[in-house]
Amino acid sequence: MTTWVLLRGLTREAGHWGGFTQHLADRLDTSDEVIALDLPGNGALHAVASPADVPAVAAACREGLTRRSLQPPYMLVAMSLGAMVALQWAHEFADEVAGCVLINTSLRGHSPFWERLRPRSYLRLGRLLLPGLSALEREREILAMTSGEPKRHAGVPEQWAAIANRQPVSRANALRQLIAAVRYAPSRSRPPVTMLVLASLGDRLVSPGCSRRIASRWALPIRLHPTAGHDLPLDDPEWVVQQVLDWWAGR
């Protein structure tokens, strides 16, 4: 039995995986379990203060699985900030980690800041912090930034707005998560676990060059989606699942 752990990114929670969680579970062995885990400060943990460094986030995630009595090995499928958490986990506790899938992430020391967060996104991200913006308006902006084809996802902003109203992420927690992501610089050595890198050529938030650089530096397999945006599991969940299963079967 393998526990598949899904980790989302900045200010996102388990609910933002949408149908992907079940989609993956349906393709795995019945003995496997899929858990979408909230980072501290998000989702069910929205009242908890987000740590401002990735190692502390990783420690909190490990504790969360222990509280659920879920035992390793863990297969970590993670995107953006969540992928940084997965890398830290793999560095510190490689014996717990069966493997990592790193989706549209970036690392300090591997890529320049203007690739880690593309300048064209600065104004839109600043708009999200403006007072008076409704949850629905904010989620529409986020979808426009993170999807390669936002018009395909009718109803998604409404679903995300409902999540935001039910379990709001505070501005302080959003800032601490951003600080954690900006500051995180992993060990220069490759974590001693098997890993796959997935990236979107249509990512308008983070340059796919960041993923290419990680894959090149650590000699990791990489798969590139030709059109999807930063939220690759939203734009093409079937493609993500197929890439993961093909890699997992042939690792």
N, C-alpha and C positions, 0 to 999 in steps of 0.2 A: 504494500500500500504506500502511495505517495500523497502527501498533502500539497496541493497546488495553491500557492498564496499569491493573490493579485494585489498589487500596490499601485495606487494612483499618484498623481502629481500635486502641484501647488493648489491648495484650497479645494481639491476634489476629494470625493469620498467614495465608499463602496457602491452607492447608488448610481454613480456616474459611469460605472461599467455597463449599465443597462442590461440588455439581453446577452452580452458577451459571456458573462459568468456561466449561465446555463448552457450556452452554445458550446463552450469548452467542455463543460462537465458531460454533455451528451456524447462527446467524441472520445472520452477517456474510458479506462477500465472501470467497471462498477465498484471495484475496491478502492479507487482513488477518491479523494475529497477535494473540492474546490472552495476556497475561502477568500472572499474579497475583504481585505483588512483595512480599517481606517487608520490613517496616520493621526497621531495625537493633535488635537485642535480641529479635526474634521469629522463630519458624520456624527456617529454616536458619541464621539469624543470631543465634540465642538466646544464644550465648556472647559476642557483641559487646556492648559497653556502649551502651545507648540514649543518644543525645544528649538533653539537657534543654531543647532549644529546637528549634522547628519548622524554621527555616532550615537547621540542620545535618542534620536528618532528610531534608529535601528534597535537599540536596547528596549525601547518601549514596545516596538512591534513584537520582539521576541517574548517579552513578558505577556503580551496579549495572547499569543498562541499558547503559552504555558497555562494561563488562566482558563483557557478553553480545553485544556488537557489534550492538545494536539501535539503529537510527537513527530520529530524528524524521521526521515529526510523531508525537507521542504524544497519544492520546486518553485522558484520565485519568478513570476511574470510581472514585470514592472515597467512603468513609463515615467519619463521626465524625472521629477524629484524622487519618485518611488524607485526608479532605477539606481539612483545614487544610494538610496537606503539599501537596496539589494546588494550592491557592490561592497558596501561597508560590512554588511552581514557576512558576505562570502569571504572577505578578508579576515574578519575576526573569528568566525565560527564555521570554517569550511567543512568541518565534519557534519554539520547540520544541513548543509545545502547540497541538494542533488544536482542543481543547475540553475542558471539564470537566463532569462530572456530580457534584454535591455531595449526598450522601445523609445526612440526619439529623445535621447538624453544628451547631456553634455557634461564636461568635467573641466574644472579649473586646472590650468597647467597643460591641458591637451588642446584647447581651442581658445581663440581670443574672445573677449566679451561681446564684440559685435556679431559674432556667430552664435554665441550661447543664447543671446536674446537679440533678435534682429532689430535694427534701429527703426524700421518702418512700424514696429509694434509699440514703440514708446508712447506715442500720443494716445493710442487706443487703450493701453494699459492705464495711463494716467486718468483717462475718462472714467474708468471703472471705480476710481476712488472718489469721484465727485459726489458730494452730498445730494440727496434728493433723487438719485437714480433708483428706479424700482428694481426689484429682483428680476422681473421679466426683461426689462431693458438691459440689465447687466448681462443676463444669460444669453440674450441675442447677440450682444457684442462678443461674448466669449465664443459662441458658436461660429461667428463670422471669422474670428481669428484662428480657431483650432480645426475647422473642417475644410477640406479641399472643395467640397460641394455642399455648402450649408443649405441650399434649397432642397436637397434630397431629404432633409431631416425635419420635416414638418412635425410640429408637436414637441420636439426635443427641448426647445427653450422653455416651454411651459412645464415640462417634467422637471427640468433643472431648477426652475424658479420655485416649484413646490418643495424641492429638496432644500433650497436656500432658505425658504421661509420656515421650514420645519426644523432645520438644524443649521442655523447661520454660522458662518465662519467670521470671527471678529477681525477687524482691520489689524489689530495687534498681532493676532495669530498669523494672518496673511503675511505681515511684514517679517515676523520671525521665520516663517517658512522660506520666504524669499532670501533672507540673510543666510539661512542654512544652505540653500542651493548655491548661492553666489560664492560662499566661502569654501565649499567642500572640494578638497583636493585629495584624492585617494592615494594610496601607496603607488609608487611608479611600477611596482611589480604586478603581474597579472594574478588575480585571485586563483587559487588552485582548484577551481571547479570548472565544469564544462559550461560554456556560454554561447549565446546566439545574440546578434545585434539585428534589430529591425529598424528601418528608417523610412521616412516619407519624403519623396522628392518634391512634393507640393507643400511641405511644412513652411508656413509663413512666420512661425514664431521662433523656431530653433533651426539653424541651418543643418541640413543633412550631412554637411561636411564634418560636423562634430561626431556623428556616429561613425562615419568613414574613418576618422582619425583614431577613434577608440579601437575599431576593428583592426586597423593596420598596425597600430602600436603593439597590440596584444595577440596578433595573428588569429583573430576570431572570424568565424563565418558571419557574413552580413547579407541580408536580403533587403532590396530596395523596392518600395511600392512606387509606381510611376506617377500617381495622381493624388493620393490621399494627403490630408493635412496632418497637423500635429497630433490630433486625436485619431490615430490610426485604427484602434479597435472600434471606434464609432463608424468611421468611413468605410472600412472593409473588414468586418469581424471574421468572415469566412477565410479570407486570405491570411490573416494573422493566425488563426487556428491551424490552417493547413501547413503554414511554414513551421510553426512550433512542433506539430506532430511529426512532420517529415524529419526535422532535425533531431527530435527526441528519439525517433525510431532508429536513426542512423548514427547516433552519437558515438 
